[in-house]
Amino acid sequence: MVRVPRYPQGTRIVICRGGLPLEPEVVGRVGTIIRHDSDVEDRYAVQLDGESDLRRFAEDELCEKNRR
């Protein structure tokens, strides 16, 4: 079965608390989905605003920016 990512590339998101421990300073930060990580099913590469590096987040750590 092919899994369709919940968040497509380019979606603006806010980092939320998920099921795994998360650095407190990233919670509430805004970023953009760059790509779905095809190696791990529920992981996304996200570029947070003001950063050039990509960070990886689980799907339950992401909320759409306008749905916070």
PDB file with SEQRES, HELIX, SHEET and CRYST1 records, atoms N, CA, C and O in Angstrom:
SEQRES   1 A   68  MET VAL ARG VAL PRO ARG TYR PRO GLN GLY THR ARG ILE          
SEQRES   2 A   68  VAL ILE CYS ARG GLY GLY LEU PRO LEU GLU PRO GLU VAL          
SEQRES   3 A   68  VAL GLY ARG VAL GLY THR ILE ILE ARG HIS ASP SER ASP          
SEQRES   4 A   68  VAL GLU ASP ARG TYR ALA VAL GLN LEU ASP GLY GLU SER          
SEQRES   5 A   68  ASP LEU ARG ARG PHE ALA GLU ASP GLU LEU CYS GLU LYS          
SEQRES   6 A   68  ASN ARG ARG                                                  
HELIX    1 AA1 PRO A   24  VAL A   26  5                                   3    
HELIX    2 AA2 GLU A   59  GLU A   61  5                                   3    
HELIX    3 AA3 LYS A   65  ARG A   67  5                                   3    
SHEET    1 AA1 5 ARG A  55  ALA A  58  0                                        
SHEET    2 AA1 5 ARG A  43  LEU A  48 -1                                        
SHEET    3 AA1 5 VAL A  30  HIS A  36 -1                                        
SHEET    4 AA1 5 ARG A  12  ILE A  15 -1                                        
SHEET    5 AA1 5 LEU A  62  GLU A  64 -1                                        
CRYST1    1.000    1.000    1.000  90.00  90.00  90.00 P 1           1          
ATOM      1  N   MET A   1       0.843  -1.170   0.000  1.00  0.00           N  
ATOM      2  CA  MET A   1       0.000   0.000   0.000  1.00  0.00           C  
ATOM      3  C   MET A   1       0.894   1.241   0.000  1.00  0.00           C  
ATOM      4  O   MET A   1       1.899   1.290   0.708  1.00  0.00           O  
ATOM      5  N   VAL A   2       0.526   2.223  -0.784  1.00  0.00           N  
ATOM      6  CA  VAL A   2       1.263   3.483  -0.844  1.00  0.00           C  
ATOM      7  C   VAL A   2       0.647   4.448   0.161  1.00  0.00           C  
ATOM      8  O   VAL A   2      -0.569   4.633   0.198  1.00  0.00           O  
ATOM      9  N   ARG A   3       1.488   5.050   0.960  1.00  0.00           N  
ATOM     10  CA  ARG A   3       1.008   6.007   1.964  1.00  0.00           C  
ATOM     11  C   ARG A   3       1.159   7.417   1.417  1.00  0.00           C  
ATOM     12  O   ARG A   3       2.230   7.798   0.944  1.00  0.00           O  
ATOM     13  N   VAL A   4       0.095   8.179   1.482  1.00  0.00           N  
ATOM     14  CA  VAL A   4       0.117   9.569   1.040  1.00  0.00           C  
ATOM     15  C   VAL A   4       0.434  10.429   2.261  1.00  0.00           C  
ATOM     16  O   VAL A   4      -0.263  10.338   3.271  1.00  0.00           O  
ATOM     17  N   PRO A   5       1.469  11.260   2.187  1.00  0.00           N  
ATOM     18  CA  PRO A   5       1.813  12.110   3.328  1.00  0.00           C  
ATOM     19  C   PRO A   5       0.664  13.064   3.679  1.00  0.00           C  
ATOM     20  O   PRO A   5      -0.017  13.582   2.795  1.00  0.00           O  
ATOM     21  N   ARG A   6       0.467  13.281   4.955  1.00  0.00           N  
ATOM     22  CA  ARG A   6      -0.588  14.180   5.433  1.00  0.00           C  
ATOM     23  C   ARG A   6      -0.302  15.624   5.026  1.00  0.00           C  
ATOM     24  O   ARG A   6      -1.215  16.366   4.663  1.00  0.00           O  
ATOM     25  N   TYR A   7       0.972  16.015   5.088  1.00  0.00           N  
ATOM     26  CA  TYR A   7       1.367  17.384   4.771  1.00  0.00           C  
ATOM     27  C   TYR A   7       2.184  17.399   3.486  1.00  0.00           C  
ATOM     28  O   TYR A   7       3.264  16.811   3.440  1.00  0.00           O  
ATOM     29  N   PRO A   8       1.694  18.053   2.452  1.00  0.00           N  
ATOM     30  CA  PRO A   8       2.465  18.127   1.208  1.00  0.00           C  
ATOM     31  C   PRO A   8       3.608  19.128   1.307  1.00  0.00           C  
ATOM     32  O   PRO A   8       3.625  19.983   2.192  1.00  0.00           O  
ATOM     33  N   GLN A   9       4.541  19.012   0.409  1.00  0.00           N  
ATOM     34  CA  GLN A   9       5.675  19.932   0.329  1.00  0.00           C  
ATOM     35  C   GLN A   9       5.151  21.364   0.233  1.00  0.00           C  
ATOM     36  O   GLN A   9       4.206  21.640  -0.506  1.00  0.00           O  
ATOM     37  N   GLY A  10       5.773  22.268   0.983  1.00  0.00           N  
ATOM     38  CA  GLY A  10       5.392  23.674   0.957  1.00  0.00           C  
ATOM     39  C   GLY A  10       4.385  24.078   2.019  1.00  0.00           C  
ATOM     40  O   GLY A  10       4.103  25.266   2.174  1.00  0.00           O  
ATOM     41  N   THR A  11       3.833  23.115   2.760  1.00  0.00           N  
ATOM     42  CA  THR A  11       2.867  23.434   3.804  1.00  0.00           C  
ATOM     43  C   THR A  11       3.544  24.190   4.936  1.00  0.00           C  
ATOM     44  O   THR A  11       4.609  23.785   5.403  1.00  0.00           O  
ATOM     45  N   ARG A  12       2.938  25.280   5.381  1.00  0.00           N  
ATOM     46  CA  ARG A  12       3.436  26.038   6.527  1.00  0.00           C  
ATOM     47  C   ARG A  12       2.908  25.354   7.782  1.00  0.00           C  
ATOM     48  O   ARG A  12       1.712  25.087   7.898  1.00  0.00           O  
ATOM     49  N   ILE A  13       3.802  25.077   8.712  1.00  0.00           N  
ATOM     50  CA  ILE A  13       3.440  24.333   9.924  1.00  0.00           C  
ATOM     51  C   ILE A  13       3.980  25.028  11.173  1.00  0.00           C  
ATOM     52  O   ILE A  13       4.841  25.904  11.104  1.00  0.00           O  
ATOM     53  N   VAL A  14       3.441  24.603  12.314  1.00  0.00           N  
ATOM     54  CA  VAL A  14       3.924  25.007  13.628  1.00  0.00           C  
ATOM     55  C   VAL A  14       4.351  23.727  14.332  1.00  0.00           C  
ATOM     56  O   VAL A  14       3.660  22.712  14.245  1.00  0.00           O  
ATOM     57  N   ILE A  15       5.475  23.764  15.025  1.00  0.00           N  
ATOM     58  CA  ILE A  15       5.950  22.588  15.763  1.00  0.00           C  
ATOM     59  C   ILE A  15       5.163  22.485  17.065  1.00  0.00           C  
ATOM     60  O   ILE A  15       5.097  23.439  17.841  1.00  0.00           O  
ATOM     61  N   CYS A  16       4.567  21.311  17.293  1.00  0.00           N  
ATOM     62  CA  CYS A  16       3.754  21.034  18.483  1.00  0.00           C  
ATOM     63  C   CYS A  16       4.369  19.867  19.256  1.00  0.00           C  
ATOM     64  O   CYS A  16       5.231  19.158  18.736  1.00  0.00           O  
ATOM     65  N   ARG A  17       3.935  19.678  20.463  1.00  0.00           N  
ATOM     66  CA  ARG A  17       4.391  18.519  21.240  1.00  0.00           C  
ATOM     67  C   ARG A  17       3.761  17.256  20.665  1.00  0.00           C  
ATOM     68  O   ARG A  17       2.565  17.215  20.377  1.00  0.00           O  
ATOM     69  N   GLY A  18       4.587  16.230  20.505  1.00  0.00           N  
ATOM     70  CA  GLY A  18       4.113  14.949  20.003  1.00  0.00           C  
ATOM     71  C   GLY A  18       4.337  13.875  21.049  1.00  0.00           C  
ATOM     72  O   GLY A  18       4.419  14.165  22.242  1.00  0.00           O  
ATOM     73  N   GLY A  19       4.433  12.643  20.599  1.00  0.00           N  
ATOM     74  CA  GLY A  19       4.599  11.516  21.496  1.00  0.00           C  
ATOM     75  C   GLY A  19       6.026  11.315  21.989  1.00  0.00           C  
ATOM     76  O   GLY A  19       6.243  10.640  22.996  1.00  0.00           O  
ATOM     77  N   LEU A  20       7.000  11.893  21.292  1.00  0.00           N  
ATOM     78  CA  LEU A  20       8.403  11.752  21.680  1.00  0.00           C  
ATOM     79  C   LEU A  20       8.908  13.030  22.335  1.00  0.00           C  
ATOM     80  O   LEU A  20       8.353  14.101  22.091  1.00  0.00           O  
ATOM     81  N   PRO A  21       9.939  12.942  23.155  1.00  0.00           N  
ATOM     82  CA  PRO A  21      10.523  14.163  23.728  1.00  0.00           C  
ATOM     83  C   PRO A  21      11.015  15.083  22.612  1.00  0.00           C  
ATOM     84  O   PRO A  21      11.498  14.626  21.576  1.00  0.00           O  
ATOM     85  N   LEU A  22      10.882  16.379  22.844  1.00  0.00           N  
ATOM     86  CA  LEU A  22      11.216  17.374  21.841  1.00  0.00           C  
ATOM     87  C   LEU A  22      11.911  18.540  22.527  1.00  0.00           C  
ATOM     88  O   LEU A  22      11.569  18.897  23.654  1.00  0.00           O  
ATOM     89  N   GLU A  23      12.880  19.129  21.851  1.00  0.00           N  
ATOM     90  CA  GLU A  23      13.577  20.282  22.413  1.00  0.00           C  
ATOM     91  C   GLU A  23      12.548  21.381  22.694  1.00  0.00           C  
ATOM     92  O   GLU A  23      11.808  21.765  21.789  1.00  0.00           O  
ATOM     93  N   PRO A  24      12.485  21.892  23.920  1.00  0.00           N  
ATOM     94  CA  PRO A  24      11.473  22.892  24.262  1.00  0.00           C  
ATOM     95  C   PRO A  24      11.551  24.159  23.418  1.00  0.00           C  
ATOM     96  O   PRO A  24      10.533  24.808  23.183  1.00  0.00           O  
ATOM     97  N   GLU A  25      12.749  24.517  22.962  1.00  0.00           N  
ATOM     98  CA  GLU A  25      12.884  25.763  22.204  1.00  0.00           C  
ATOM     99  C   GLU A  25      12.313  25.687  20.790  1.00  0.00           C  
ATOM    100  O   GLU A  25      12.155  26.725  20.148  1.00  0.00           O  
ATOM    101  N   VAL A  26      11.998  24.495  20.285  1.00  0.00           N  
ATOM    102  CA  VAL A  26      11.410  24.410  18.950  1.00  0.00           C  
ATOM    103  C   VAL A  26       9.883  24.401  18.983  1.00  0.00           C  
ATOM    104  O   VAL A  26       9.244  24.682  17.969  1.00  0.00           O  
ATOM    105  N   VAL A  27       9.296  24.083  20.123  1.00  0.00           N  
ATOM    106  CA  VAL A  27       7.832  24.058  20.233  1.00  0.00           C  
ATOM    107  C   VAL A  27       7.293  25.469  19.983  1.00  0.00           C  
ATOM    108  O   VAL A  27       7.735  26.435  20.604  1.00  0.00           O  
ATOM    109  N   GLY A  28       6.345  25.568  19.076  1.00  0.00           N  
ATOM    110  CA  GLY A  28       5.750  26.850  18.733  1.00  0.00           C  
ATOM    111  C   GLY A  28       6.418  27.557  17.564  1.00  0.00           C  
ATOM    112  O   GLY A  28       5.909  28.566  17.075  1.00  0.00           O  
ATOM    113  N   ARG A  29       7.557  27.033  17.113  1.00  0.00           N  
ATOM    114  CA  ARG A  29       8.242  27.652  15.967  1.00  0.00           C  
ATOM    115  C   ARG A  29       7.525  27.298  14.673  1.00  0.00           C  
ATOM    116  O   ARG A  29       6.869  26.262  14.568  1.00  0.00           O  
ATOM    117  N   VAL A  30       7.663  28.170  13.705  1.00  0.00           N  
ATOM    118  CA  VAL A  30       6.992  28.020  12.411  1.00  0.00           C  
ATOM    119  C   VAL A  30       8.019  27.614  11.360  1.00  0.00           C  
ATOM    120  O   VAL A  30       9.175  28.032  11.414  1.00  0.00           O  
ATOM    121  N   GLY A  31       7.588  26.802  10.413  1.00  0.00           N  
ATOM    122  CA  GLY A  31       8.476  26.381   9.338  1.00  0.00           C  
ATOM    123  C   GLY A  31       7.701  25.914   8.129  1.00  0.00           C  
ATOM    124  O   GLY A  31       6.481  26.061   8.053  1.00  0.00           O  
ATOM    125  N   THR A  32       8.433  25.347   7.179  1.00  0.00           N  
ATOM    126  CA  THR A  32       7.861  24.876   5.920  1.00  0.00           C  
ATOM    127  C   THR A  32       8.274  23.429   5.680  1.00  0.00           C  
ATOM    128  O   THR A  32       9.437  23.069   5.861  1.00  0.00           O  
ATOM    129  N   ILE A  33       7.312  22.601   5.270  1.00  0.00           N  
ATOM    130  CA  ILE A  33       7.622  21.217   4.897  1.00  0.00           C  
ATOM    131  C   ILE A  33       8.429  21.258   3.609  1.00  0.00           C  
ATOM    132  O   ILE A  33       7.971  21.792   2.599  1.00  0.00           O  
ATOM    133  N   ILE A  34       9.620  20.697   3.646  1.00  0.00           N  
ATOM    134  CA  ILE A  34      10.463  20.633   2.454  1.00  0.00           C  
ATOM    135  C   ILE A  34      10.232  19.317   1.711  1.00  0.00           C  
ATOM    136  O   ILE A  34      10.149  19.291   0.483  1.00  0.00           O  
ATOM    137  N   ARG A  35      10.130  18.246   2.460  1.00  0.00           N  
ATOM    138  CA  ARG A  35       9.837  16.953   1.825  1.00  0.00           C  
ATOM    139  C   ARG A  35       9.408  15.944   2.882  1.00  0.00           C  
ATOM    140  O   ARG A  35       9.662  16.112   4.075  1.00  0.00           O  
ATOM    141  N   HIS A  36       8.752  14.895   2.408  1.00  0.00           N  
ATOM    142  CA  HIS A  36       8.404  13.746   3.237  1.00  0.00           C  
ATOM    143  C   HIS A  36       9.605  12.824   3.228  1.00  0.00           C  
ATOM    144  O   HIS A  36      10.168  12.557   2.166  1.00  0.00           O  
ATOM    145  N   ASP A  37      10.003  12.338   4.373  1.00  0.00           N  
ATOM    146  CA  ASP A  37      11.158  11.447   4.475  1.00  0.00           C  
ATOM    147  C   ASP A  37      10.723  10.046   4.052  1.00  0.00           C  
ATOM    148  O   ASP A  37      10.003   9.372   4.789  1.00  0.00           O  
ATOM    149  N   SER A  38      11.145   9.613   2.894  1.00  0.00           N  
ATOM    150  CA  SER A  38      10.710   8.310   2.375  1.00  0.00           C  
ATOM    151  C   SER A  38      11.325   7.131   3.124  1.00  0.00           C  
ATOM    152  O   SER A  38      10.838   6.007   3.007  1.00  0.00           O  
ATOM    153  N   ASP A  39      12.392   7.373   3.894  1.00  0.00           N  
ATOM    154  CA  ASP A  39      13.027   6.282   4.649  1.00  0.00           C  
ATOM    155  C   ASP A  39      12.249   5.919   5.905  1.00  0.00           C  
ATOM    156  O   ASP A  39      12.234   4.756   6.307  1.00  0.00           O  
ATOM    157  N   VAL A  40      11.606   6.893   6.525  1.00  0.00           N  
ATOM    158  CA  VAL A  40      10.837   6.662   7.746  1.00  0.00           C  
ATOM    159  C   VAL A  40       9.428   7.190   7.496  1.00  0.00           C  
ATOM    160  O   VAL A  40       9.248   8.358   7.154  1.00  0.00           O  
ATOM    161  N   GLU A  41       8.445   6.338   7.665  1.00  0.00           N  
ATOM    162  CA  GLU A  41       7.088   6.609   7.212  1.00  0.00           C  
ATOM    163  C   GLU A  41       6.481   7.929   7.678  1.00  0.00           C  
ATOM    164  O   GLU A  41       5.887   8.639   6.866  1.00  0.00           O  
ATOM    165  N   ASP A  42       6.608   8.280   8.944  1.00  0.00           N  
ATOM    166  CA  ASP A  42       5.898   9.463   9.443  1.00  0.00           C  
ATOM    167  C   ASP A  42       6.825  10.646   9.741  1.00  0.00           C  
ATOM    168  O   ASP A  42       6.508  11.479  10.590  1.00  0.00           O  
ATOM    169  N   ARG A  43       7.954  10.724   9.057  1.00  0.00           N  
ATOM    170  CA  ARG A  43       8.919  11.814   9.284  1.00  0.00           C  
ATOM    171  C   ARG A  43       8.923  12.806   8.124  1.00  0.00           C  
ATOM    172  O   ARG A  43       8.746  12.445   6.961  1.00  0.00           O  
ATOM    173  N   TYR A  44       9.132  14.063   8.488  1.00  0.00           N  
ATOM    174  CA  TYR A  44       9.176  15.145   7.506  1.00  0.00           C  
ATOM    175  C   TYR A  44      10.439  15.962   7.698  1.00  0.00           C  
ATOM    176  O   TYR A  44      10.886  16.177   8.825  1.00  0.00           O  
ATOM    177  N   ALA A  45      11.011  16.416   6.596  1.00  0.00           N  
ATOM    178  CA  ALA A  45      12.123  17.361   6.640  1.00  0.00           C  
ATOM    179  C   ALA A  45      11.511  18.756   6.615  1.00  0.00           C  
ATOM    180  O   ALA A  45      10.772  19.109   5.696  1.00  0.00           O  
ATOM    181  N   VAL A  46      11.832  19.547   7.645  1.00  0.00           N  
ATOM    182  CA  VAL A  46      11.237  20.867   7.829  1.00  0.00           C  
ATOM    183  C   VAL A  46      12.343  21.906   7.931  1.00  0.00           C  
ATOM    184  O   VAL A  46      13.353  21.697   8.601  1.00  0.00           O  
ATOM    185  N   GLN A  47      12.134  23.021   7.257  1.00  0.00           N  
ATOM    186  CA  GLN A  47      13.043  24.157   7.412  1.00  0.00           C  
ATOM    187  C   GLN A  47      12.319  25.183   8.275  1.00  0.00           C  
ATOM    188  O   GLN A  47      11.331  25.785   7.853  1.00  0.00           O  
ATOM    189  N   LEU A  48      12.829  25.371   9.495  1.00  0.00           N  
ATOM    190  CA  LEU A  48      12.234  26.349  10.393  1.00  0.00           C  
ATOM    191  C   LEU A  48      12.609  27.752   9.944  1.00  0.00           C  
ATOM    192  O   LEU A  48      13.705  27.969   9.429  1.00  0.00           O  
ATOM    193  N   ASP A  49      11.714  28.693  10.134  1.00  0.00           N  
ATOM    194  CA  ASP A  49      11.970  30.077   9.756  1.00  0.00           C  
ATOM    195  C   ASP A  49      13.240  30.568  10.447  1.00  0.00           C  
ATOM    196  O   ASP A  49      13.423  30.362  11.646  1.00  0.00           O  
ATOM    197  N   GLY A  50      14.106  31.212   9.687  1.00  0.00           N  
ATOM    198  CA  GLY A  50      15.346  31.750  10.220  1.00  0.00           C  
ATOM    199  C   GLY A  50      16.498  30.772  10.262  1.00  0.00           C  
ATOM    200  O   GLY A  50      17.586  31.127  10.716  1.00  0.00           O  
ATOM    201  N   GLU A  51      16.292  29.549   9.800  1.00  0.00           N  
ATOM    202  CA  GLU A  51      17.347  28.532   9.783  1.00  0.00           C  
ATOM    203  C   GLU A  51      17.599  28.068   8.358  1.00  0.00           C  
ATOM    204  O   GLU A  51      16.684  28.053   7.535  1.00  0.00           O  
ATOM    205  N   SER A  52      18.833  27.690   8.065  1.00  0.00           N  
ATOM    206  CA  SER A  52      19.142  27.170   6.736  1.00  0.00           C  
ATOM    207  C   SER A  52      19.160  25.641   6.712  1.00  0.00           C  
ATOM    208  O   SER A  52      18.970  25.034   5.658  1.00  0.00           O  
ATOM    209  N   ASP A  53      19.387  25.021   7.867  1.00  0.00           N  
ATOM    210  CA  ASP A  53      19.424  23.557   7.941  1.00  0.00           C  
ATOM    211  C   ASP A  53      18.014  22.987   8.009  1.00  0.00           C  
ATOM    212  O   ASP A  53      17.069  23.663   8.415  1.00  0.00           O  
ATOM    213  N   LEU A  54      17.895  21.719   7.599  1.00  0.00           N  
ATOM    214  CA  LEU A  54      16.626  21.012   7.720  1.00  0.00           C  
ATOM    215  C   LEU A  54      16.621  20.227   9.020  1.00  0.00           C  
ATOM    216  O   LEU A  54      17.651  19.714   9.458  1.00  0.00           O  
ATOM    217  N   ARG A  55      15.458  20.144   9.624  1.00  0.00           N  
ATOM    218  CA  ARG A  55      15.270  19.299  10.816  1.00  0.00           C  
ATOM    219  C   ARG A  55      14.211  18.268  10.490  1.00  0.00           C  
ATOM    220  O   ARG A  55      13.347  18.499   9.644  1.00  0.00           O  
ATOM    221  N   ARG A  56      14.279  17.138  11.159  1.00  0.00           N  
ATOM    222  CA  ARG A  56      13.316  16.065  10.936  1.00  0.00           C  
ATOM    223  C   ARG A  56      12.341  16.019  12.113  1.00  0.00           C  
ATOM    224  O   ARG A  56      12.739  16.053  13.277  1.00  0.00           O  
ATOM    225  N   PHE A  57      11.054  15.942  11.771  1.00  0.00           N  
ATOM    226  CA  PHE A  57      10.005  15.881  12.784  1.00  0.00           C  
ATOM    227  C   PHE A  57       9.024  14.781  12.435  1.00  0.00           C  
ATOM    228  O   PHE A  57       8.787  14.488  11.264  1.00  0.00           O  
ATOM    229  N   ALA A  58       8.451  14.171  13.477  1.00  0.00           N  
ATOM    230  CA  ALA A  58       7.398  13.170  13.287  1.00  0.00           C  
ATOM    231  C   ALA A  58       6.089  13.886  12.961  1.00  0.00           C  
ATOM    232  O   ALA A  58       5.904  15.052  13.310  1.00  0.00           O  
ATOM    233  N   GLU A  59       5.200  13.185  12.298  1.00  0.00           N  
ATOM    234  CA  GLU A  59       3.928  13.786  11.879  1.00  0.00           C  
ATOM    235  C   GLU A  59       3.138  14.346  13.061  1.00  0.00           C  
ATOM    236  O   GLU A  59       2.491  15.385  12.926  1.00  0.00           O  
ATOM    237  N   ASP A  60       3.179  13.675  14.220  1.00  0.00           N  
ATOM    238  CA  ASP A  60       2.395  14.172  15.365  1.00  0.00           C  
ATOM    239  C   ASP A  60       3.029  15.398  16.035  1.00  0.00           C  
ATOM    240  O   ASP A  60       2.457  15.953  16.973  1.00  0.00           O  
ATOM    241  N   GLU A  61       4.200  15.820  15.561  1.00  0.00           N  
ATOM    242  CA  GLU A  61       4.836  17.035  16.085  1.00  0.00           C  
ATOM    243  C   GLU A  61       4.539  18.260  15.218  1.00  0.00           C  
ATOM    244  O   GLU A  61       5.049  19.350  15.475  1.00  0.00           O  
ATOM    245  N   LEU A  62       3.708  18.069  14.187  1.00  0.00           N  
ATOM    246  CA  LEU A  62       3.412  19.142  13.249  1.00  0.00           C  
ATOM    247  C   LEU A  62       1.939  19.501  13.292  1.00  0.00           C  
ATOM    248  O   LEU A  62       1.080  18.622  13.350  1.00  0.00           O  
ATOM    249  N   CYS A  63       1.647  20.794  13.264  1.00  0.00           N  
ATOM    250  CA  CYS A  63       0.280  21.311  13.169  1.00  0.00           C  
ATOM    251  C   CYS A  63       0.260  22.323  12.046  1.00  0.00           C  
ATOM    252  O   CYS A  63       1.204  23.097  11.890  1.00  0.00           O  
ATOM    253  N   GLU A  64      -0.809  22.326  11.258  1.00  0.00           N  
ATOM    254  CA  GLU A  64      -0.904  23.332  10.206  1.00  0.00           C  
ATOM    255  C   GLU A  64      -0.952  24.712  10.849  1.00  0.00           C  
ATOM    256  O   GLU A  64      -1.616  24.907  11.867  1.00  0.00           O  
ATOM    257  N   LYS A  65      -0.258  25.653  10.259  1.00  0.00           N  
ATOM    258  CA  LYS A  65      -0.090  26.988  10.839  1.00  0.00           C  
ATOM    259  C   LYS A  65      -1.422  27.659  11.158  1.00  0.00           C  
ATOM    260  O   LYS A  65      -1.542  28.307  12.197  1.00  0.00           O  
ATOM    261  N   ASN A  66      -2.410  27.522  10.305  1.00  0.00           N  
ATOM    262  CA  ASN A  66      -3.678  28.202  10.533  1.00  0.00           C  
ATOM    263  C   ASN A  66      -4.640  27.407  11.411  1.00  0.00           C  
ATOM    264  O   ASN A  66      -5.769  27.846  11.629  1.00  0.00           O  
ATOM    265  N   ARG A  67      -4.220  26.243  11.922  1.00  0.00           N  
ATOM    266  CA  ARG A  67      -5.088  25.401  12.774  1.00  0.00           C  
ATOM    267  C   ARG A  67      -4.595  25.267  14.188  1.00  0.00           C  
ATOM    268  O   ARG A  67      -5.172  24.504  14.962  1.00  0.00           O  
ATOM    269  N   ARG A  68      -3.569  25.966  14.550  1.00  0.00           N  
ATOM    270  CA  ARG A  68      -2.972  25.855  15.865  1.00  0.00           C  
ATOM    271  C   ARG A  68      -4.018  25.789  16.911  1.00  0.00           C  
ATOM    272  O   ARG A  68      -3.701  25.692  18.096  1.00  0.00           O  
TER     273      ARG A  68                                                      
END                                                                             
